[in-house]
Amino acid sequence: MHRILFICHGNICRSTMAQSVMAELVRRAGREREFDIDSAATSYEEIGNPPHWGTETKLREMGIPLVPHRARIISPSEYDRWDHIIYMDGENRRGLKRILKSDPDGKVSRLLDWTDRPGDVADPWYTGNFDATYRDVLDGCTALLAALD
């Protein structure tokens, strides 16, 4: 079983998009039984809120079902539950360090570091560009799924 937790600041844009995209890629590959996928935030700002309308709109446009989700924050006790804790940008990494304190098993990585073009997934909350975020998320999730073959 591959247990993956996607992380972003508020858990309403990027991490929820990644959770939905990864779940659909896994479903299309017929590998649902092999994966446990979730997402969480590093801040309390959006706790309990549904995914951002821009995320919902972009996923619908691309034919990707939006997973039922309400924003939540990662807790330190979750570290042992996940095989991969995958964040979107440097700010998320700092938040994870604050919450988890350490990464003794090397579970924490940045999504685009799984691709051939490492970097941050820009936050569409600020950029307004859900198209670019979707492209990055799809590339990262596709590469991650291939690596977990």
FENWO-V909726 format. One record per run of one state. SS is the DSSP state (~ for helix, > for strand, _ for the rest). FROM is the first residue (numbers start at 1). TO is the last residue. If there is no record, write none. Layout:
ss=SS from=FROM to=TO
ss=SS from=FROM to=TO
This chain:
ss=_ from=1 to=1
ss=> from=2 to=8
ss=_ from=9 to=13
ss=~ from=14 to=28
ss=_ from=29 to=31
ss=~ from=32 to=34
ss=> from=35 to=41
ss=_ from=42 to=52
ss=~ from=53 to=61
ss=_ from=62 to=72
ss=> from=73 to=73
ss=_ from=74 to=75
ss=~ from=76 to=81
ss=_ from=82 to=83
ss=> from=84 to=87
ss=_ from=88 to=89
ss=~ from=90 to=100
ss=_ from=101 to=107
ss=> from=108 to=110
ss=~ from=111 to=114
ss=_ from=115 to=123
ss=~ from=124 to=127
ss=_ from=128 to=129
ss=~ from=130 to=147
ss=_ from=148 to=149
